[in-house]
């Protein structure tokens, strides 16, 4: 396959997968929603879950987005240094977003700063946002597609705490933020927390935490214990589905960390709504693909 045909094939795959991610929730999110729904018995909570599953059924039947806010498209890329299209990924993904926007369609969500003008195709200055990880001695690429909605992931927050605030300060920050906008973020929420030495690193890690499979744990036992403690505490708040109260508030709590300066401890927070539209695809050097987040998916 020559380079131009490879480029066209890659764009088509990523356009189809981006659109697919807007329609179908990943397997782990869908399984967790069913698990949480089975634990609710209050009439309003049950009604909300019934509406969620009906929405997903209609989205699949009609091939339409499961939420009207299809977000700002973000791609998290793990690319091998020998992947044949490594130099063209950025242009290809922009083309894929335009193609998916027209085909599904996706709502036009990119407004240029200062000009205050919607681009009309979900592509703009530094958007779709690309986060890169270069993997030596590999010739494939893994790409997470994430639709960052205006009510959930995009209103994130970060703060550098005073050293003496410690991990108690981290927990207080998370609870203050979740209780201030948790309902608007369409619970049950997936909570991503970054702990680092500066605000920008903590923010980035909090977003990456949302990419982890639900049910996974921080690799450090103390980090895993903190995840569990925060999850149990947030569930005690009783936000419930849609914020109408219920037994469960969150899909999960994921913490990612980086080494910090002795004088600073920073915390970042990102949330994913119940319609957590995150997908992972692996594409080989010959452009064969495997959808890892949605078992059996064919584009």
C-alpha positions as CSV (number, residue, x, y, z in Angstrom):
1,X,0.0,0.0,0.0
2,X,1.5,3.3,-1.0
3,X,1.7,6.3,1.4
4,X,-1.3,8.1,0.1
5,X,-3.5,5.0,0.3
6,X,-2.2,4.4,3.8
7,X,-3.1,8.0,4.8
8,X,-6.6,7.7,3.4
9,X,-7.1,4.3,5.2
10,X,-5.9,5.7,8.5
11,X,-8.2,8.8,8.3
12,X,-11.2,6.5,7.4
13,X,-10.5,4.2,10.4
14,X,-10.1,7.1,12.9
15,X,-13.1,9.0,11.5
16,X,-15.2,5.8,11.9
17,X,-13.9,5.1,15.4
18,X,-14.3,8.7,16.5
19,X,-18.0,8.5,15.4
20,X,-18.4,5.1,17.0
21,X,-17.1,6.4,20.3
22,X,-19.9,9.0,20.3
23,X,-22.6,6.3,19.9
24,X,-21.4,3.4,22.0
25,X,-20.0,3.5,25.6
26,X,-17.0,1.3,26.3
27,X,-17.5,-2.1,27.8
28,X,-16.2,-1.3,31.2
29,X,-18.4,1.8,31.6
30,X,-21.6,0.0,30.4
31,X,-20.9,-2.9,32.8
32,X,-20.4,-0.5,35.7
33,X,-23.6,1.4,34.9
34,X,-25.6,-1.9,35.0
35,X,-23.9,-2.8,38.3
36,X,-24.8,0.6,39.9
37,X,-28.4,0.5,38.5
38,X,-28.9,-2.9,40.1
39,X,-28.1,-1.4,43.5
40,X,-30.7,1.4,43.3
41,X,-34.3,1.0,44.5
42,X,-35.5,4.6,44.8
43,X,-38.1,5.4,42.1
44,X,-36.3,8.5,40.8
45,X,-32.9,6.8,40.6
46,X,-34.4,3.8,38.9
47,X,-36.2,6.1,36.4
48,X,-33.0,7.8,35.6
49,X,-31.1,4.6,34.9
50,X,-34.0,3.3,32.7
51,X,-33.7,6.6,30.7
52,X,-29.9,6.2,30.4
53,X,-30.2,2.6,29.0
54,X,-33.1,3.7,26.7
55,X,-31.0,6.5,25.4
56,X,-28.1,4.1,24.6
57,X,-30.5,1.7,22.9
58,X,-31.9,4.5,20.7
59,X,-28.4,5.8,19.9
60,X,-27.4,2.4,18.6
61,X,-30.6,1.9,16.7
62,X,-30.5,5.3,15.0
63,X,-26.6,5.6,14.7
64,X,-26.7,8.9,16.6
65,X,-24.6,10.3,19.5
66,X,-25.8,9.1,22.9
67,X,-25.4,12.7,24.2
68,X,-26.0,15.9,22.3
69,X,-22.8,17.4,23.6
70,X,-20.2,15.4,21.7
71,X,-17.5,17.5,23.4
72,X,-14.1,18.7,22.2
73,X,-12.3,15.8,20.7
74,X,-9.1,14.8,22.5
75,X,-6.7,12.1,21.3
76,X,-4.1,10.4,23.6
77,X,-1.5,8.8,21.3
78,X,1.0,6.1,22.1
79,X,3.0,5.7,18.9
80,X,5.9,3.5,18.0
81,X,8.9,5.2,16.4
82,X,8.6,2.9,13.4
83,X,4.9,3.5,12.7
84,X,4.8,4.4,9.0
85,X,2.5,7.4,9.4
86,X,4.1,8.9,12.5
87,X,4.9,12.1,10.7
88,X,1.3,12.5,9.4
89,X,-0.8,11.6,12.5
90,X,-1.6,15.2,13.4
91,X,-3.0,16.1,10.0
92,X,-4.7,12.8,9.7
93,X,-6.6,13.1,13.0
94,X,-7.7,16.6,12.1
95,X,-9.1,15.3,8.8
96,X,-10.7,12.4,10.7
97,X,-12.5,14.8,13.1
98,X,-13.9,16.8,10.1
99,X,-15.0,13.6,8.5
100,X,-16.7,12.3,11.6
101,X,-18.3,15.6,12.3
102,X,-20.1,15.6,8.9
103,X,-20.9,11.8,8.9
104,X,-22.4,11.2,12.3
105,X,-22.9,14.2,12.8
106,X,-21.1,15.6,15.8
107,X,-22.2,18.9,17.3
108,X,-20.0,21.8,16.4
109,X,-18.2,22.6,19.6
110,X,-15.0,24.4,18.8
111,X,-15.0,28.2,19.3
112,X,-11.8,30.2,18.5
113,X,-10.6,32.2,21.4
114,X,-10.7,36.0,20.9
115,X,-12.5,35.7,17.5
116,X,-15.5,34.0,19.3
117,X,-16.4,32.2,16.1
118,X,-17.4,28.5,15.9
119,X,-15.3,26.8,13.3
120,X,-18.2,24.5,12.3
121,X,-16.1,21.3,11.9
122,X,-14.7,20.6,15.4
123,X,-11.2,21.5,14.3
124,X,-9.5,24.7,15.5
125,X,-6.3,26.1,17.0
126,X,-4.6,23.1,18.7
127,X,-7.9,21.2,18.5
128,X,-8.3,18.2,18.3
129,X,-6.0,18.2,21.3
130,X,-3.2,15.6,20.9
131,X,-1.3,14.1,23.8
132,X,1.8,12.2,22.7
133,X,3.8,9.3,24.1
134,X,6.6,8.0,21.8
135,X,7.3,4.3,22.2
136,X,10.8,3.1,21.0
137,X,11.2,0.0,18.9
138,X,7.5,-0.5,18.0
139,X,5.7,0.0,14.7
140,X,2.1,0.3,15.8
141,X,0.0,3.0,17.4
142,X,-2.6,3.0,20.2
143,X,-5.0,5.9,20.3
144,X,-7.5,6.9,22.9
145,X,-10.4,8.9,21.6
146,X,-12.1,11.0,24.3
147,X,-15.1,13.3,24.0
148,X,-14.6,16.0,26.6
149,X,-18.0,17.4,27.4
150,X,-18.7,21.0,28.5
151,X,-20.4,19.8,31.7
152,X,-18.0,17.1,32.9
153,X,-14.4,16.8,31.8
154,X,-13.7,20.4,30.6
155,X,-14.6,22.2,33.9
156,X,-11.7,20.6,35.6
157,X,-9.7,22.3,38.4
158,X,-6.2,22.2,39.9
159,X,-4.5,23.8,42.9
160,X,-1.1,23.8,44.5
161,X,-1.5,23.2,48.2
162,X,0.7,24.3,51.0
163,X,2.9,21.4,52.1
164,X,1.3,21.0,55.5
165,X,-2.1,20.5,53.9
166,X,-0.8,17.1,52.7
167,X,-3.1,14.4,51.4
168,X,-5.9,15.6,53.7
169,X,-5.8,18.8,51.6
170,X,-6.1,16.7,48.4
171,X,-9.2,14.9,49.7
172,X,-10.8,18.2,50.9
173,X,-10.1,19.7,47.4
174,X,-11.8,16.8,45.6
175,X,-14.8,16.8,47.9
176,X,-15.3,20.6,47.6
177,X,-15.2,20.4,43.8
178,X,-17.4,17.4,43.4
179,X,-20.1,18.8,45.7
180,X,-20.0,22.2,43.9
181,X,-20.6,20.9,40.4
182,X,-21.1,17.2,40.6
183,X,-24.8,17.4,39.6
184,X,-24.1,19.5,36.5
185,X,-21.5,16.9,35.4
186,X,-24.2,14.3,35.1
187,X,-23.5,11.6,37.7
188,X,-22.6,8.9,38.4
189,X,-19.1,10.3,37.7
190,X,-15.8,8.9,36.9
191,X,-13.4,10.9,39.0
192,X,-9.8,11.4,37.8
193,X,-7.3,12.8,40.3
194,X,-3.7,13.9,39.6
195,X,-1.2,14.4,42.4
196,X,2.1,16.1,41.5
197,X,4.3,19.0,42.2
198,X,2.7,21.6,39.9
199,X,-0.8,22.4,38.7
200,X,-0.2,21.7,35.0
201,X,1.2,18.2,35.7
202,X,-1.6,17.4,38.2
203,X,-4.2,18.5,35.6
204,X,-2.8,16.4,32.8
205,X,-2.6,13.3,35.1
206,X,-6.2,13.8,36.2
207,X,-7.3,13.7,32.6
208,X,-5.2,10.6,31.9
209,X,-6.7,8.9,35.0
210,X,-10.0,9.0,33.2
211,X,-8.6,6.7,30.4
212,X,-7.9,3.9,32.8
213,X,-10.3,0.9,32.8
214,X,-13.0,1.2,35.5
215,X,-12.0,-1.2,38.3
216,X,-8.3,-0.7,37.8
217,X,-6.2,0.6,40.7
218,X,-3.2,2.8,41.3
219,X,0.0,0.8,41.2
220,X,1.0,2.0,44.7
221,X,-0.9,0.3,47.5
222,X,-1.3,3.6,49.4
223,X,-2.6,5.2,46.2
224,X,-5.0,2.4,45.7
225,X,-6.2,2.7,49.3
226,X,-6.8,6.4,48.8
227,X,-8.8,5.7,45.7
228,X,-11.0,3.4,47.6
229,X,-11.4,5.8,50.5
230,X,-12.4,8.7,48.3
231,X,-14.8,6.5,46.3
232,X,-16.6,5.3,49.4
233,X,-16.8,8.9,50.8
234,X,-18.2,10.3,47.5
235,X,-20.8,7.5,47.4
236,X,-21.8,8.4,51.0
237,X,-22.8,11.9,49.7
238,X,-25.6,10.2,47.7
239,X,-25.6,12.2,44.5
240,X,-27.2,9.4,42.7
241,X,-27.9,9.2,38.9
242,X,-28.5,12.6,37.5
243,X,-28.0,14.1,40.9
244,X,-31.5,13.1,42.1
245,X,-30.0,11.2,45.1
246,X,-29.2,7.5,45.3
247,X,-26.9,4.9,46.7
248,X,-24.0,5.6,44.4
249,X,-22.3,8.9,43.2
250,X,-19.4,7.6,41.2
251,X,-18.4,5.1,38.6
252,X,-14.9,5.0,40.2
253,X,-12.0,7.1,41.4
254,X,-8.7,6.9,39.6
255,X,-5.5,8.6,40.9
256,X,-2.3,9.1,38.9
257,X,0.8,10.7,40.3
258,X,4.2,12.2,39.5
259,X,7.1,13.0,41.8
260,X,6.8,16.4,43.5
261,X,9.0,19.1,45.0
262,X,9.4,18.9,48.8
263,X,7.7,22.3,49.2
264,X,4.6,21.7,46.9
265,X,1.8,19.2,46.5
266,X,-0.5,19.9,43.7
267,X,-3.9,18.3,43.0
268,X,-5.8,18.2,39.7
269,X,-9.4,17.0,39.2
270,X,-11.2,15.9,36.0
271,X,-14.6,14.2,35.9
272,X,-16.3,12.0,33.3
273,X,-20.1,11.9,33.2
274,X,-22.2,8.7,33.1
275,X,-21.9,8.8,29.3
276,X,-18.1,8.5,29.5
277,X,-17.3,8.4,25.8
278,X,-13.8,7.0,25.7
279,X,-12.4,4.5,23.2
280,X,-9.1,2.8,22.6
281,X,-7.9,1.4,19.2
282,X,-4.7,-0.3,18.2
283,X,-3.5,0.1,14.6
284,X,-0.7,-2.0,13.2
285,X,1.9,-0.9,10.7
286,X,-0.1,-2.5,7.8
287,X,-3.2,-0.6,9.1
288,X,-5.0,-3.6,10.5
289,X,-6.9,-2.4,13.6
290,X,-8.3,-3.8,16.8
291,X,-10.8,-1.9,19.0
292,X,-9.7,-2.6,22.5
293,X,-12.4,-0.7,24.4
294,X,-15.4,-2.2,22.7
295,X,-15.2,-6.0,22.3
296,X,-16.1,-7.2,18.9
297,X,-16.6,-3.7,17.4
298,X,-16.3,-3.5,13.6
299,X,-15.9,-0.1,12.0
